[in-house]
Amino acid sequence: MKLLGSLTCPFVRKVRVVMAEKKLDYELVLEDVWAHDSIIQQYNPLGKVPCLIMDDYGSLFDSRVIVEYLDTLSPVSRLLPQSGRERATTKSWEAVADGLMDAAESIHTEKTQRPIARQCPDWISRQQSKILSALKHMEAEFPPNQPYCTGINLSLADLAVGCALSYLDLRFPELSWRDECEKLAQLLIKLESRPSFQATTHSELTLS
């Protein structure tokens, strides 16, 4: 399998972390979707990463679709419950984390891809409010006296939340989210000690 992506995209990192947890082999192909010679639309009509090219040359896109597929490829480290309320809860945590990442990426793109005169402060403020609301929600929903988002077992919920929090640290180090989110901060400490997170740390890249 090949994974088209970038080292800074939190959605790509989520897929890479899942692959590491599942012990799946793949080739990471770095792809700049803003470049004029980008090949991404050959595999994803939306022109976004991550995009997984499978061994039969079919492709999957959208990180939520990709990680759900990857979880079926190996019984190692099952990350999604098979069905029912537990599965829905796990996917809901992923959805909130993905929403936070999307808002954070949108702010970064607005500030780096548009001239200052064309940036929209009200729109940026709206994305910032989504980030703060997501953090507040996740902290409130985190089960008391439990190590992970859905209880005692590591799941996709934790990996998605960890990637979201790490991306905030990467792009917005001035945001002191730990002051109000002690349980999320403790979760991130645990996750950053895992090989899957250490292998995909942002220290491997030069920021762009």
Secondary structure, DSSP 8 states (H G I E B T S, - for coil): -EEEE-SS-HHHHHHHHHHHHHT---EEEE--TTSTT--GGGT-TT--S-EEE-TTS-EEESHHHHHHHHTTT-STT--S-SSHHHHHHHHHHHHHHHHHHHHHHHHHHHHHHS-GGG--HHHHHHHHHHHHHHHHHHHHHS-TT-SBTTBSS--HHHHHHHHHHHHHHHH-TT--GGGT-HHHHHHHHHHHTSHHHHTT-GGGS---
